[in-house]
Amino acid sequence: MVRIALLLLIVFSSIAFGDDRKVCVINSYKVPPALELEKNLLELLKERGYLIALSGKECDIKLVIGTPALVESLKRDRFSKLIYTFVLFPEKFPVNRENVYGIRIFPLPERTVKAFMKKKGLEKVKVAVPVSRKMVPIAKRYLPEEYFRLIVFRSTPTEVFNRLSRYRYVYIFPDPKLLRFVNLLNLINFGKENDLVFLTGLGDLKRYGVDFVQEVSYEKLAAEMVKLIESKPKEKILPCPVKE
């Protein structure tokens, strides 16, 4: 009887208190979306009874927000699992490792275009994408020819405005040169003057009057990151959750 009681006590304790792994949130971006995600993550971790470490040095499981935090965490290599997001192009980093999982921070362009076409009841259309020459190798990985046509510029997108005007739909890719304030404003203004329809998966561009923006849901993103603590999906980089 005593042995049975002890066994039940051990089982109950393991259920009630979970394991002793410590989880931490490492955020390298002090901007509103990243801070909102950090807040959501900490609330979920507390709600679900995880042990929360105060620093990255003390934790076994790292929830990482941002490229600098990811790079630093990968260098240190002290974790039982690493889960990251807010990394624009994660394929550029050594993330294809055991117990390293990521969630994208913008919807894949094909997903955004399909969502737009479904909403508008359109058949498959060709979408123009202005990109700087240096970004072409990355853009080709994200923009399948079935849906997209790359329009390449050297210094500024104004160089290719004549070519863009041959299309009806234009996707704004997260190209640093394209997203410079002046370049972006010039592109948007040109689009308005020429009845172009802009699509993107970058939520910040909503303020510039982009026609269709597929935004990330930071609440769902936090829930999916916490879920990854206990799961091992086949995919190493998961699609980001979007607002309905």
N, C-alpha and C positions, 0 to 999 in steps of 0.2 A: 504493500500500500504506500509506504514511504517513497519507494523507488518511482512508483507511478506519479505521485504528487510532485516529486522533483523534476521528472521528465516533463510534466505539464507546465511547471513553472518556467523551465528553460524555453519551451516552445512559445509560451505566452510572452516571455520577455523579448524573444527575437522578433515577434510580430509587433509588439507594442513599441519597441525602441529602434527597430531596424538595425542596419549594420553601423559600424563606427566610422565609415568613410566621411570625410569632410568635403563640402562643396563650396566653391567660391565663385563670385562674379567679378571678372576683370574687364573694366571698361576703359578704353583709351580715347573715347570721343565724348566730350562734354557739350554735346548739342542736344536739343530737346528730344528728337526721336530716340537717340541712344540712351538718354537719361530715363525716358519713359519705359524703355525696354528693361533697363537695369532695375527700376522700381518694381515692375511687374514680376521679374524673375525672383527678386528677394521675397516678395509677398507670397509667391507660389511655393518657394522652398520652405518658408516658415510654416505655411498652411499644411504642407505635406510632411512635416516633421523631419526634414533633413538637417544634419549638423552643418552650420554655416561657418566657414573659416573667415577670418578678418583680413587675411592676405593670401596672395598666390603661393607664397612659400609654404604655407601651412596646409594647403588643400590637396586632396587626392583627385577630385573631379573639378575641372575648370570649365566654366561657362564664359566664353570669351567674346567680347564685343569690339570689333575693329581690327584693321590690319596690323597696326603696331603691336597690339596685345597678342595677336596670333603669332606674329614673327618671334616675339620675345618668349612666348610660352613654348613654341616648338624648339627653340634653342636650349631652353632649360631642361626639357624632356623629363620633368618630374610630375607625372600624373598617371592615374590609372585610366582616365578617359578625358578627352578634350572635345568640347562642343563649341563651335564658333559661328558667328554671323557678322553682318556689316563688313564683309570682305567683298569688294566689288568683283574681282576676278580670281577666285580661289585656286583655279587651275595653275596659276603662276607660282604657287607655293608648294612645298613638300607635304601636302595634306593627305596623300594616298597611303596612309599608314594605319596600322592597327589601332583601334580605339580612338580614332580622330574622325569626327563627323561635322559636317557643316550644313547650314541652311542659307540659301541664297537671299540676298537683300533686295533683289529686284526680280520680277517675273521674267522668265526667258522670253525674248521678243516674239517668238512664234506663238507662245501662249497668249500674249497680249493681242496680237493681230487676230487670232482665232476668236477671242472673247469679243473683240470689236465687231468682227464680221457677223458673229452670231447675234449680237445686240441689234445690229442694223439690218439683218436679214440679207447680207451680201453673199455673193459667190466668192470664190478665191480671187484675190486681187494681188497685183505686184505692188510692193511698197518700197519706195526709195529711201535710202539711208545715207545721209552725208557723213563721211568719216575722214579723219585726217590720215595721211599716208602711214604714219607710224603705228596707227591703231588697226591697220588692215588685217594683220595676222590674227589678232584677237577677235576682231569683228567677224571674220570668216568662220570662226568656231561657234559663234552665237547666232549667226544670221544665215539660215539655209537658203540656197538659191531658189528653192521652190516658192518662197514667199518674198524674198528681198532682193533688191538690186543695189549694190554698193556704188555710191557716187563719191569718188575720192578727191579730196582737196589737199593742197600743200600747207598754206598758211591760214587761210580764212574761208569759211563756207561761201562767201560772196563769189568766189571763183567759180562755183558750180551752180549758181542760181539759175542760169539758163537751162541747164540739164534737169534740175529739179522741177522746173515749170512744166515739163513734159508729163509729169505724174500727178495723180490726184491725192495720193496718200504718202505721208512722210513719217518715218519712225525716228524718234530722237534717241540715239544710242548714248550710253554714258562715256562719251569720249571727252577727256579733260579739255582739249582744245575747243571742241564744239560748245562745251558748257561754260566757257568764259563769258562773262556777263555781256560784253559788247557783241560777241559772235552770236550768242543765243538771241539777243534782242533783234539783231539784224535778220536772223533767220525767221523769227516769229513775225516780224513786221512784213517781210517779203511774202510769207505765207498768207497773211491776211489780205494783202494787196492782190494776190493771185489765186485766192479761193482754195488754198491747199488745206488738207485735213491732217493735223498732227496727232500722232499716237506715241505713247511712251509708258514705261513701267516705273518712271522716276516720280515719286509723289511730290517732290518739291516743285516740280514744273507746273503744278496745277495753278499756282498763283500767276503764271504768265499767260494763261488763257489757252493752254493746250487742249485740243478738242476731246481727247480720250486718254485718261490716266488710270492705269490699273495699279491701285495703291496697296502697299503692304499693310497687313493687320498686325500691329505690334503685340496686341493681346494674344492672338493666336500664335504668333512667333514665340513668345515667352512660354506658352503651354507646350509647344512642340519641342523646344529646347530642353525643358524639364523632363518631358516624356523620353527623350533620348538617353537620359541618365540610366534608365533600366532596360533600354532596348538596343538591338543591334541590327539595323536595317541593311539590306543588301547594297543599297545606294550609299555612297560616301558623301555626296553633296545632294541635299534634298531641295525640292522646289519650295519657294517661300509661300506662305499663306497670304491670301489677298482679301481685301474687304469685298463683301458681297454687294 
